[in-house]
Every structure is written in structure tokens, then in C-alpha cells.
Amino acid sequence: MSGNLAELIQSLEPEISSKLEIEERANARPVSWQQYEMLLLKLQDTAYYRVTYLNGVLEIVSPSRRHEGVKKRIATLLEVYFEETDTQYYPLGSTTLRQQERLGGTEPDESYCIGEEKTLPDLAIEVVFTSGGIDKLAVYQRLGILEVWFWQKERFSLYRLEGESYKEIPHSELLPDLDLTLLSEYVRHSNPLLAVKAFRQHLQGIIQ
């Protein structure tokens, strides 16, 4: 195991209560695919860390409490949308997505198959509070994820895979009837319970 990776693993602390408000990022290189998979096994019972791998570079992020709160709000609101619009979906959460032959792997904040269950999700969602690190779009391109949404600076940015590259799109092509402006408003809402209730009522009003 490379020295950098060994030091990185040793720095992973089981006690996380003191780090809830701080999002930390650590990198190691060069890291082989086998070392990456060994680390995933080591961390399989620790949902706290997010691990990304691209071309021999490994990144571990410890999400902040704020990060986890926002990603949960997005998931809850999206699943309300799926229920109220009778959209068939399969939630995959932060499951590890990886392709050894393309040397890419990551754990999205949230992910979904739309319409039918598949090996890889159609949609991956990333909540971004810190800059730098591995280019997530480059990883998702290698994995062949159709749509990637980033929540950054209180708004969504959407990307759709076309051929071998992503293009930014103004609205979701997977969920063309979803009002992203409205969804963003409820993600930003100060009261999660009221946000869910209001969003559901709005959707029911449209459907009726």
C-alpha cells in the first residue's frame, strides 16, 4: 500500500461528533484499483465517508452536517414528486458506483433509476459546499450516468450525457415536468416539514 494512502487511512477517525460542522477532503496518489477496493472494504460499515477514484487518484470526503441535511431534503422532496406524479423510481442513495475497466468510481449523495431498475442509476445528485478535488463529471462520464445534478450556491445545475461528454441543460430531460425553480425554493426553506407539506400540496393542485 502506498505511503500516502496508508497515512490517509490512519487519519480516518471513528469518532466523528466533533467534525459534524466541517467538511473535510483528503487525497492520495498514486493508488491502484486494488487499493481502492481494499479501502472500500475497510469503510463498508462506515457510511460517514464518501470515496471517489479516478485514474489513480483517490479522494475521501467527510460530509458536514449541513451537507447531509441538504442532501436529505433534496431526496425527500424528489420522492414526494415521484409519489404525487406516479413516477416509477428506484432509489440507490449513496451506493458505490464503479467501473474497473474505466478506472472510475464514486458514491453520489443521492441517485435514482427512473422507470425501471438498472445496474447503474439514471440520475446522480451531488451537494457541493467546497471546491477543488476530483472532477465528478469526469467520473460520472466514465460510469455512463445519464443526468447529474449539482446543488451549489443555493441552486441546481444540471448536466446530461451526450455521447462522451456532458452538456449543461436548463431542465431535467428525465423529469421534464419538474419545476426546478420551485424545488429549489423548498430545498432552501427553513422548515423541512413545512417545505414537504407545501410542495406536496402544490403538486396535488397541479395534478387535480
Contacts in CASP RR format, 6 or more apart in sequence:
PFRMAT RR
TARGET T0000
AUTHOR 0000-0000-0000
METHOD contacts of the structure
MODEL  1
MSGNLAELIQSLEPEISSKLEIEERANARPVSWQQYEMLLLKLQDTAYYR
VTYLNGVLEIVSPSRRHEGVKKRIATLLEVYFEETDTQYYPLGSTTLRQQ
ERLGGTEPDESYCIGEEKTLPDLAIEVVFTSGGIDKLAVYQRLGILEVWF
WQKERFSLYRLEGESYKEIPHSELLPDLDLTLLSEYVRHSNPLLAVKAFR
QHLQGIIQ
1 9 0 8 1.000
1 35 0 8 1.000
1 38 0 8 1.000
2 28 0 8 1.000
2 30 0 8 1.000
2 31 0 8 1.000
2 35 0 8 1.000
4 28 0 8 1.000
4 29 0 8 1.000
4 31 0 8 1.000
5 28 0 8 1.000
5 31 0 8 1.000
5 35 0 8 1.000
5 39 0 8 1.000
5 58 0 8 1.000
7 28 0 8 1.000
8 26 0 8 1.000
8 27 0 8 1.000
8 28 0 8 1.000
8 58 0 8 1.000
8 60 0 8 1.000
9 39 0 8 1.000
9 42 0 8 1.000
11 26 0 8 1.000
12 43 0 8 1.000
12 46 0 8 1.000
12 49 0 8 1.000
12 60 0 8 1.000
13 19 0 8 1.000
14 46 0 8 1.000
16 48 0 8 1.000
16 62 0 8 1.000
19 62 0 8 1.000
19 64 0 8 1.000
20 64 0 8 1.000
20 65 0 8 1.000
21 64 0 8 1.000
21 65 0 8 1.000
21 66 0 8 1.000
22 62 0 8 1.000
22 64 0 8 1.000
23 61 0 8 1.000
23 62 0 8 1.000
23 63 0 8 1.000
23 64 0 8 1.000
23 67 0 8 1.000
23 129 0 8 1.000
23 130 0 8 1.000
24 61 0 8 1.000
24 62 0 8 1.000
25 59 0 8 1.000
25 60 0 8 1.000
25 61 0 8 1.000
25 62 0 8 1.000
25 130 0 8 1.000
25 132 0 8 1.000
25 133 0 8 1.000
26 59 0 8 1.000
26 60 0 8 1.000
26 61 0 8 1.000
27 57 0 8 1.000
27 58 0 8 1.000
27 59 0 8 1.000
27 60 0 8 1.000
27 133 0 8 1.000
27 134 0 8 1.000
28 57 0 8 1.000
28 58 0 8 1.000
29 56 0 8 1.000
29 57 0 8 1.000
29 58 0 8 1.000
30 56 0 8 1.000
30 57 0 8 1.000
31 53 0 8 1.000
31 56 0 8 1.000
31 57 0 8 1.000
31 58 0 8 1.000
32 56 0 8 1.000
33 53 0 8 1.000
33 56 0 8 1.000
33 100 0 8 1.000
33 103 0 8 1.000
35 58 0 8 1.000
36 51 0 8 1.000
36 53 0 8 1.000
36 56 0 8 1.000
36 58 0 8 1.000
36 105 0 8 1.000
39 51 0 8 1.000
39 58 0 8 1.000
40 51 0 8 1.000
40 96 0 8 1.000
43 49 0 8 1.000
43 51 0 8 1.000
47 94 0 8 1.000
48 62 0 8 1.000
48 63 0 8 1.000
49 60 0 8 1.000
49 61 0 8 1.000
49 62 0 8 1.000
50 60 0 8 1.000
50 61 0 8 1.000
50 62 0 8 1.000
50 63 0 8 1.000
50 94 0 8 1.000
50 106 0 8 1.000
50 107 0 8 1.000
50 109 0 8 1.000
51 58 0 8 1.000
51 59 0 8 1.000
51 60 0 8 1.000
51 96 0 8 1.000
51 106 0 8 1.000
51 107 0 8 1.000
52 58 0 8 1.000
52 59 0 8 1.000
52 61 0 8 1.000
52 105 0 8 1.000
52 106 0 8 1.000
52 107 0 8 1.000
52 134 0 8 1.000
52 136 0 8 1.000
52 139 0 8 1.000
53 59 0 8 1.000
53 98 0 8 1.000
53 103 0 8 1.000
53 104 0 8 1.000
53 105 0 8 1.000
53 106 0 8 1.000
53 134 0 8 1.000
53 139 0 8 1.000
54 103 0 8 1.000
54 104 0 8 1.000
54 105 0 8 1.000
54 134 0 8 1.000
54 135 0 8 1.000
54 138 0 8 1.000
54 139 0 8 1.000
54 142 0 8 1.000
55 103 0 8 1.000
55 104 0 8 1.000
56 103 0 8 1.000
57 134 0 8 1.000
59 133 0 8 1.000
59 134 0 8 1.000
63 71 0 8 1.000
63 109 0 8 1.000
63 127 0 8 1.000
64 129 0 8 1.000
66 129 0 8 1.000
67 109 0 8 1.000
67 127 0 8 1.000
67 129 0 8 1.000
70 127 0 8 1.000
70 151 0 8 1.000
70 187 0 8 1.000
71 109 0 8 1.000
71 110 0 8 1.000
71 125 0 8 1.000
71 127 0 8 1.000
71 151 0 8 1.000
73 186 0 8 1.000
73 187 0 8 1.000
73 192 0 8 1.000
73 195 0 8 1.000
74 109 0 8 1.000
74 110 0 8 1.000
74 125 0 8 1.000
74 127 0 8 1.000
74 151 0 8 1.000
74 187 0 8 1.000
75 91 0 8 1.000
75 93 0 8 1.000
75 110 0 8 1.000
75 125 0 8 1.000
76 192 0 8 1.000
76 196 0 8 1.000
77 183 0 8 1.000
77 186 0 8 1.000
77 187 0 8 1.000
77 195 0 8 1.000
77 196 0 8 1.000
77 199 0 8 1.000
78 110 0 8 1.000
78 112 0 8 1.000
78 183 0 8 1.000
79 89 0 8 1.000
79 91 0 8 1.000
80 196 0 8 1.000
80 199 0 8 1.000
80 200 0 8 1.000
80 203 0 8 1.000
81 87 0 8 1.000
81 175 0 8 1.000
81 178 0 8 1.000
81 183 0 8 1.000
81 199 0 8 1.000
81 203 0 8 1.000
82 88 0 8 1.000
82 89 0 8 1.000
84 200 0 8 1.000
84 203 0 8 1.000
84 204 0 8 1.000
84 207 0 8 1.000
85 177 0 8 1.000
85 203 0 8 1.000
85 207 0 8 1.000
87 114 0 8 1.000
87 115 0 8 1.000
87 175 0 8 1.000
88 114 0 8 1.000
88 115 0 8 1.000
88 116 0 8 1.000
89 112 0 8 1.000
89 113 0 8 1.000
89 114 0 8 1.000
89 115 0 8 1.000
90 112 0 8 1.000
90 113 0 8 1.000
90 115 0 8 1.000
90 116 0 8 1.000
90 117 0 8 1.000
90 118 0 8 1.000
91 110 0 8 1.000
91 111 0 8 1.000
91 112 0 8 1.000
92 111 0 8 1.000
92 112 0 8 1.000
92 113 0 8 1.000
92 121 0 8 1.000
93 108 0 8 1.000
93 109 0 8 1.000
93 110 0 8 1.000
93 111 0 8 1.000
93 112 0 8 1.000
94 107 0 8 1.000
94 108 0 8 1.000
94 109 0 8 1.000
94 110 0 8 1.000
94 111 0 8 1.000
95 107 0 8 1.000
95 111 0 8 1.000
96 105 0 8 1.000
96 106 0 8 1.000
96 107 0 8 1.000
97 105 0 8 1.000
97 106 0 8 1.000
97 107 0 8 1.000
97 108 0 8 1.000
97 111 0 8 1.000
97 120 0 8 1.000
97 121 0 8 1.000
97 124 0 8 1.000
97 143 0 8 1.000
97 145 0 8 1.000
98 104 0 8 1.000
98 105 0 8 1.000
98 106 0 8 1.000
98 143 0 8 1.000
99 105 0 8 1.000
99 142 0 8 1.000
99 143 0 8 1.000
102 142 0 8 1.000
102 143 0 8 1.000
103 142 0 8 1.000
104 139 0 8 1.000
104 142 0 8 1.000
104 143 0 8 1.000
105 139 0 8 1.000
105 142 0 8 1.000
105 143 0 8 1.000
106 134 0 8 1.000
106 136 0 8 1.000
106 139 0 8 1.000
106 140 0 8 1.000
106 143 0 8 1.000
108 121 0 8 1.000
108 124 0 8 1.000
108 125 0 8 1.000
108 126 0 8 1.000
109 125 0 8 1.000
109 126 0 8 1.000
109 127 0 8 1.000
110 124 0 8 1.000
110 125 0 8 1.000
111 121 0 8 1.000
111 123 0 8 1.000
111 124 0 8 1.000
111 125 0 8 1.000
111 145 0 8 1.000
112 121 0 8 1.000
112 122 0 8 1.000
112 123 0 8 1.000
113 121 0 8 1.000
113 122 0 8 1.000
114 122 0 8 1.000
114 123 0 8 1.000
114 174 0 8 1.000
114 175 0 8 1.000
120 143 0 8 1.000
120 144 0 8 1.000
120 145 0 8 1.000
121 145 0 8 1.000
122 145 0 8 1.000
122 146 0 8 1.000
122 147 0 8 1.000
122 174 0 8 1.000
123 145 0 8 1.000
123 146 0 8 1.000
123 147 0 8 1.000
123 148 0 8 1.000
123 149 0 8 1.000
123 172 0 8 1.000
123 174 0 8 1.000
124 140 0 8 1.000
124 145 0 8 1.000
124 147 0 8 1.000
124 148 0 8 1.000
124 149 0 8 1.000
125 148 0 8 1.000
125 149 0 8 1.000
125 150 0 8 1.000
125 151 0 8 1.000
126 136 0 8 1.000
126 148 0 8 1.000
126 149 0 8 1.000
126 150 0 8 1.000
126 151 0 8 1.000
127 150 0 8 1.000
127 151 0 8 1.000
127 152 0 8 1.000
128 150 0 8 1.000
128 151 0 8 1.000
128 152 0 8 1.000
129 152 0 8 1.000
136 148 0 8 1.000
136 150 0 8 1.000
137 148 0 8 1.000
137 159 0 8 1.000
137 166 0 8 1.000
140 148 0 8 1.000
140 161 0 8 1.000
140 166 0 8 1.000
141 161 0 8 1.000
141 164 0 8 1.000
141 165 0 8 1.000
141 166 0 8 1.000
144 161 0 8 1.000
145 161 0 8 1.000
146 160 0 8 1.000
146 161 0 8 1.000
146 174 0 8 1.000
147 158 0 8 1.000
147 159 0 8 1.000
147 160 0 8 1.000
147 161 0 8 1.000
147 172 0 8 1.000
147 173 0 8 1.000
147 174 0 8 1.000
148 158 0 8 1.000
148 159 0 8 1.000
148 161 0 8 1.000
148 166 0 8 1.000
149 156 0 8 1.000
149 157 0 8 1.000
149 158 0 8 1.000
149 159 0 8 1.000
149 172 0 8 1.000
150 156 0 8 1.000
150 157 0 8 1.000
150 158 0 8 1.000
150 159 0 8 1.000
151 187 0 8 1.000
154 184 0 8 1.000
154 188 0 8 1.000
155 184 0 8 1.000
156 180 0 8 1.000
156 183 0 8 1.000
156 184 0 8 1.000
157 168 0 8 1.000
158 168 0 8 1.000
158 169 0 8 1.000
158 170 0 8 1.000
158 171 0 8 1.000
158 172 0 8 1.000
158 180 0 8 1.000
159 166 0 8 1.000
159 167 0 8 1.000
159 168 0 8 1.000
159 169 0 8 1.000
160 166 0 8 1.000
160 167 0 8 1.000
160 169 0 8 1.000
160 173 0 8 1.000
171 178 0 8 1.000
171 180 0 8 1.000
172 178 0 8 1.000
172 180 0 8 1.000
182 199 0 8 1.000
182 202 0 8 1.000
183 199 0 8 1.000
186 195 0 8 1.000
186 196 0 8 1.000
186 198 0 8 1.000
186 199 0 8 1.000
187 195 0 8 1.000
189 195 0 8 1.000
189 198 0 8 1.000
END
